């Protein structure tokens, strides 16, 4: 029987934001699956262990809603809006609710894929052209945080003014990002409340488009009451999920490229977009953490996980596992694909749409002759997703 691997590590958000690679490399020296008594959970650090955990159906989704209820009862701060928004996120749901949401998202995304990509193409082209015409700007706030919201807003019949306002509000650091602490949960609840309120008002003013009608139809098919409120809740979740994935992937990747190339990039020399895409997603790893709970004893990475124990799966650690990737911290199209969207029964249902949207962005960026980093880049203070809130650049 293997000896239980134990670490003294306790999650440090400042350290994790500043240099996650250093944290994961240090932890890997203690094992690919290690128990943290201070965190009261297993830390999953290798690609093989992450795949095994994500595919194992005896591991269930961690119930964040119980944590919300516990914090709310102790603090006296209700977290109703945060619970409402997160209840629409498929990978945070389990059993029948997960199946219901996964099918709902799949049908909606499949139905809107072509018009969305056309709107994304147009919005991306306009934003890149605007950056080029001025010669300078913030890639995070001027492009990465806006392009997905802009594309969805256009096909939803939302006015340009409302699209810009919602993108600005949704771009707040960690719009629905949270850690299980009173202050962060209350702040996340306030953001969720503002987003829901604004989306309801936007839909009241929006045109009756084919997409809005499709969402209503799919809600009814899923057994969900088709109301203005339910449409708003669904759209907030759908918008934020795509925004966080795209903004994280693009800004983290671009910052990594700047670091590797002394702050100056020549997009015309990049490999074909299709060859780059998997590596862009591997190095960026916008989604940081996936949690699971063992329904019964199971062995992962040579460690026995007891019933009821929690596993914290670090996707960026899996995607930079030196056992799976040669020179894991370096961008190379020779690497195999990582796990940006997870695997198994809870793998991201929006993978195809995200891939195609990123292809458009990379193609548009490759038309620039040079992209140069400027001082002032800043990481967003998010625990569950990672992105830059500021990424100043010059382009030509």
C-alpha positions in Angstrom: 0.0 0.0 0.0 1.3 3.4 -0.9 2.1 6.0 1.8 -0.3 8.9 1.9 1.3 12.0 0.3 0.8 15.0 2.5 1.6 18.6 1.9 1.7 21.6 4.2 0.5 23.8 1.3 -2.5 26.1 1.8 -4.0 28.1 -1.1 -2.4 31.5 -1.4 -4.2 33.6 -4.0 -1.4 36.2 -4.3 1.2 33.6 -4.9 -1.0 31.6 -7.2 -1.8 34.7 -9.3 1.8 35.8 -9.5 3.5 32.6 -10.5 1.3 29.4 -10.6 4.0 27.5 -12.4 6.3 27.9 -9.4 3.6 26.7 -7.0 2.7 23.6 -9.1 6.4 22.7 -9.7 7.0 22.8 -5.9 3.9 20.8 -5.1 4.8 18.2 -7.8 7.9 17.4 -5.9 5.6 16.0 -3.1 3.5 13.9 -5.5 1.0 14.1 -8.3 -1.9 13.7 -5.9 -1.3 15.1 -2.4 -3.5 15.6 0.6 -3.6 19.1 2.2 -4.7 18.9 5.9 -5.0 22.7 6.0 -7.3 22.8 2.9 -9.0 19.4 3.9 -8.8 18.2 0.3 -6.7 16.3 -2.3 -4.7 18.4 -4.8 -4.6 16.9 -8.3 -1.5 18.1 -10.2 -0.7 15.7 -13.1 -2.5 15.3 -16.4 -3.0 11.5 -15.9 -4.6 12.0 -12.4 -6.7 14.9 -13.7 -8.1 12.8 -16.6 -8.8 9.9 -14.3 -10.6 12.1 -11.8 -12.7 13.9 -14.4 -13.7 10.6 -16.1 -14.5 8.7 -12.9 -18.3 8.7 -12.4 -17.9 7.8 -8.8 -16.7 11.3 -8.2 -19.5 13.8 -8.1 -19.6 17.6 -8.6 -18.7 19.5 -5.5 -21.9 21.1 -4.1 -21.1 24.8 -4.0 -24.7 25.6 -3.1 -24.3 24.0 0.3 -21.3 26.2 0.8 -23.4 29.2 -0.2 -26.2 28.3 2.2 -23.7 27.7 5.1 -21.9 31.0 4.6 -25.3 32.8 4.2 -26.6 31.3 7.5 -23.5 32.2 9.4 -23.1 35.7 8.1 -26.7 36.7 7.6 -25.9 37.7 4.0 -28.2 36.1 1.6 -26.5 34.9 -1.6 -29.6 34.4 -3.7 -28.4 36.1 -6.9 -25.1 34.3 -6.9 -26.8 31.0 -6.4 -29.3 31.8 -9.2 -26.5 32.6 -11.8 -24.3 29.6 -10.8 -27.3 27.3 -10.9 -27.3 27.7 -14.7 -23.7 26.7 -15.1 -23.6 23.0 -16.3 -20.3 21.9 -14.8 -21.5 23.1 -11.3 -24.6 21.0 -11.5 -25.0 17.2 -11.0 -27.3 14.4 -12.0 -30.5 15.4 -13.6 -29.9 19.1 -13.4 -26.5 18.6 -15.2 -28.2 16.6 -17.9 -30.9 19.2 -18.3 -28.5 22.1 -18.6 -26.1 20.3 -20.8 -28.8 19.4 -23.3 -30.2 23.0 -23.1 -26.8 24.6 -23.8 -26.0 22.1 -26.6 -29.2 22.8 -28.4 -29.0 26.6 -28.0 -25.3 26.7 -29.0 -25.8 24.5 -32.0 -28.8 26.6 -33.1 -26.9 29.9 -33.0 -23.4 28.8 -34.0 -23.5 30.2 -37.6 -25.0 33.6 -36.8 -22.8 33.9 -33.7 -19.6 33.3 -35.6 -20.7 35.8 -38.3 -21.3 38.4 -35.6 -18.0 37.5 -33.9 -16.2 37.8 -37.2 -17.6 41.3 -37.7 -17.0 42.5 -34.1 -13.5 41.1 -34.0 -12.6 42.7 -37.3 -13.9 46.1 -36.2 -12.1 45.9 -32.8 -8.8 44.9 -34.3 -9.1 47.7 -37.0 -9.9 50.2 -34.2 -6.7 49.2 -32.3 -4.7 49.4 -35.5 -6.1 52.8 -36.5 -5.1 54.3 -33.1 -1.9 52.3 -32.9 -2.4 51.6 -29.2 -4.9 50.3 -26.7 -5.8 47.8 -24.0 -6.2 44.4 -25.5 -8.1 43.1 -22.4 -10.7 45.8 -22.1 -10.8 46.9 -25.8 -11.0 43.4 -27.2 -10.8 40.2 -25.1 -13.5 41.2 -22.6 -15.8 42.7 -25.2 -15.8 40.6 -28.3 -17.9 37.7 -27.1 -20.5 39.9 -25.4 -20.6 42.1 -28.5 -21.2 39.1 -30.8 -24.0 37.7 -28.6 -25.6 41.1 -28.1 -25.8 41.6 -31.9 -27.6 38.3 -32.6 -29.9 38.9 -29.5 -31.0 42.3 -31.0 -29.5 44.2 -28.1 -28.6 47.9 -28.9 -25.0 49.0 -29.2 -25.3 51.1 -26.1 -26.7 48.2 -24.1 -24.0 45.8 -25.4 -21.2 48.2 -24.3 -22.8 48.8 -20.9 -23.2 45.1 -20.2 -19.7 44.3 -21.4 -18.3 46.9 -19.1 -20.3 45.5 -16.1 -19.5 41.9 -16.9 -15.8 42.8 -17.2 -15.5 43.5 -13.5 -12.8 41.3 -12.1 -14.2 37.9 -11.6 -17.8 38.7 -12.5 -19.1 35.5 -10.9 -15.8 34.3 -9.6 -15.7 33.4 -6.0 -13.8 31.7 -3.2 -15.7 30.3 -0.2 -15.2 33.3 2.1 -17.8 35.7 3.3 -16.4 38.9 1.8 -15.7 37.4 -1.7 -19.1 35.6 -1.8 -21.0 38.8 -0.8 -19.1 40.8 -3.5 -19.8 38.1 -6.1 -23.5 38.1 -5.1 -23.6 41.9 -5.6 -22.1 41.6 -9.1 -24.5 38.8 -10.0 -27.4 40.9 -8.8 -26.3 43.9 -10.9 -25.8 41.7 -14.0 -29.2 40.0 -13.7 -31.0 43.3 -13.1 -29.3 44.9 -16.2 -30.0 41.9 -18.4 -33.7 42.0 -17.5 -33.9 45.7 -18.5 -31.9 45.0 -21.7 -34.3 42.2 -22.8 -37.3 44.5 -22.1 -35.8 46.9 -24.7 -34.4 44.3 -27.1 -35.8 43.2 -30.4 -37.8 40.0 -30.7 -35.0 38.1 -32.5 -34.9 34.5 -33.7 -32.3 33.8 -31.0 -34.5 35.1 -28.2 -37.4 33.0 -29.5 -35.1 29.9 -29.8 -34.0 30.3 -26.2 -37.6 30.5 -25.1 -38.4 27.3 -27.1 -35.4 25.4 -25.7 -36.2 26.4 -22.1 -39.7 25.0 -22.6 -38.4 21.8 -24.1 -36.1 21.5 -21.1 -39.1 21.7 -18.7 -38.1 25.2 -17.5 -40.7 27.9 -17.3 -40.2 30.4 -20.2 -40.2 33.8 -18.5 -38.3 37.1 -19.0 -36.5 36.3 -15.8 -35.4 32.8 -16.8 -34.3 34.1 -20.2 -32.2 36.8 -18.5 -30.7 34.2 -16.1 -29.8 31.9 -18.9 -28.3 34.7 -21.0 -26.2 36.0 -18.1 -24.7 32.5 -17.5 -24.2 31.9 -21.2 -22.5 35.3 -21.8 -20.2 35.0 -18.7 -19.1 31.5 -19.4 -18.0 32.3 -23.0 -16.5 35.7 -22.0 -14.4 34.2 -19.2 -13.1 31.4 -21.4 -12.2 33.6 -24.3 -10.8 36.5 -22.3 -8.7 34.2 -20.2 -7.4 32.2 -23.1 -6.5 35.3 -25.1 -4.9 37.5 -22.5 -3.0 34.8 -20.6 -1.6 33.4 -23.9 -0.7 36.8 -25.3 1.1 37.7 -22.0 3.0 34.4 -22.1 4.1 35.2 -25.7 5.3 38.6 -24.7 7.3 37.1 -21.9 8.9 34.6 -24.3 9.6 37.1 -27.0 10.8 40.1 -25.0 7.6 42.0 -25.4 7.5 42.1 -29.2 5.5 39.8 -31.5 5.4 39.4 -35.2 2.1 37.7 -36.0 3.0 37.1 -39.6 5.6 34.5 -38.5 3.1 32.5 -36.5 2.2 28.9 -37.6 -1.1 28.2 -39.2 -4.0 29.0 -36.9 -5.2 25.4 -36.6 -1.7 24.4 -35.5 -1.6 27.1 -32.8 -5.0 26.7 -31.3 -4.5 23.7 -29.0 -1.3 25.2 -27.7 -2.9 28.6 -27.0 -5.5 26.8 -24.9 -3.0 24.6 -23.1 -0.7 27.5 -22.0 -3.5 29.8 -21.1 -5.7 27.4 -19.1 -8.3 30.0 -18.3 -10.3 27.7 -16.1 -8.2 27.1 -13.0 -10.0 24.7 -10.7 -12.5 21.9 -10.9 -13.7 20.3 -7.7 -15.1 16.7 -7.2 -16.3 14.7 -4.2 -15.8 10.9 -3.8 -19.1 9.0 -3.6 -17.1 5.9 -2.6 -13.4 5.0 -2.0 -11.4 5.3 -5.2 -7.7 5.3 -6.1 -6.3 8.2 -8.1 -2.6 8.6 -8.9 -1.7 5.8 -6.4 -3.5 7.6 -3.6 -6.7 6.2 -1.9 -9.4 8.8 -1.8 -12.0 8.0 0.9 -15.7 8.5 0.6 -16.7 12.1 1.1 -13.2 13.6 0.5 -12.9 16.5 -1.9 -10.5 16.7 -4.8 -9.3 20.0 -6.1 -8.2 19.4 -9.7 -5.8 22.1 -11.0 -6.2 22.2 -14.8 -3.2 24.6 -15.3 -1.0 22.1 -13.4 -2.2 19.2 -15.6 -1.6 21.3 -18.7 2.0 21.9 -17.7 2.8 18.5 -16.4 6.4 17.7 -17.3 5.6 14.0 -17.7 3.2 14.8 -20.5 4.7 17.9 -22.2 8.3 18.5 -23.1 9.3 22.0 -22.0 5.8 22.4 -20.5 6.2 26.2 -19.7 7.2 27.0 -23.3 4.8 27.7 -26.2 5.3 25.0 -28.8 2.9 23.7 -31.5 4.7 20.3 -31.2 3.0 19.7 -27.8 -0.1 17.4 -27.6 -3.4 19.1 -26.7 -4.0 19.7 -23.0 -7.2 19.7 -21.0 -8.6 23.3 -21.4 -12.2 22.1 -21.5 -11.9 19.0 -19.2 -12.8 15.5 -20.3 -15.5 13.0 -19.3 -19.2 13.5 -18.6 -18.8 17.2 -17.6 -16.5 18.3 -20.5 -17.4 21.8 -21.7 -20.3 21.8 -24.1 -19.2 25.1 -25.6 -15.9 23.7 -26.9 -16.7 23.9 -30.6 -17.9 27.5 -30.4 -14.9 28.6 -28.4 -12.5 26.9 -30.8 -14.1 28.5 -33.8 -14.2 32.0 -32.1 -10.5 31.7 -31.2 -9.6 30.7 -34.7 -11.2 34.0 -35.9 -9.3 36.0 -33.4 -5.9 34.4 -34.2 -6.6 34.9 -37.9 -7.3 38.6 -37.4 -4.3 39.1 -35.1 -2.1 37.5 -37.8 -2.9 40.3 -40.2 -0.9 42.7 -37.9 2.8 43.2 -38.6 3.7 43.8 -35.0 2.2 43.7 -31.5 4.3 45.2 -28.7 3.6 45.0 -25.0 3.3 48.3 -23.0 3.7 48.7 -19.2 0.7 48.4 -17.0 -0.6 44.9 -17.5 -2.6 43.6 -14.5 -4.0 40.2 -13.6 -7.6 40.0 -12.5 -8.1 38.8 -9.0 -9.9 35.6 -9.8 -9.5 32.2 -8.2 -11.7 30.0 -10.5 -10.8 31.7 -13.8 -7.7 33.5 -14.7 -7.3 36.5 -17.1 -5.6 39.9 -17.4 -7.9 42.8 -16.6 -5.4 45.2 -18.3 -3.0 44.3 -21.1 -1.8 47.5 -22.9 -0.3 47.1 -26.3 0.8 48.9 -29.4 0.0 47.5 -32.9 0.9 48.2 -36.5 
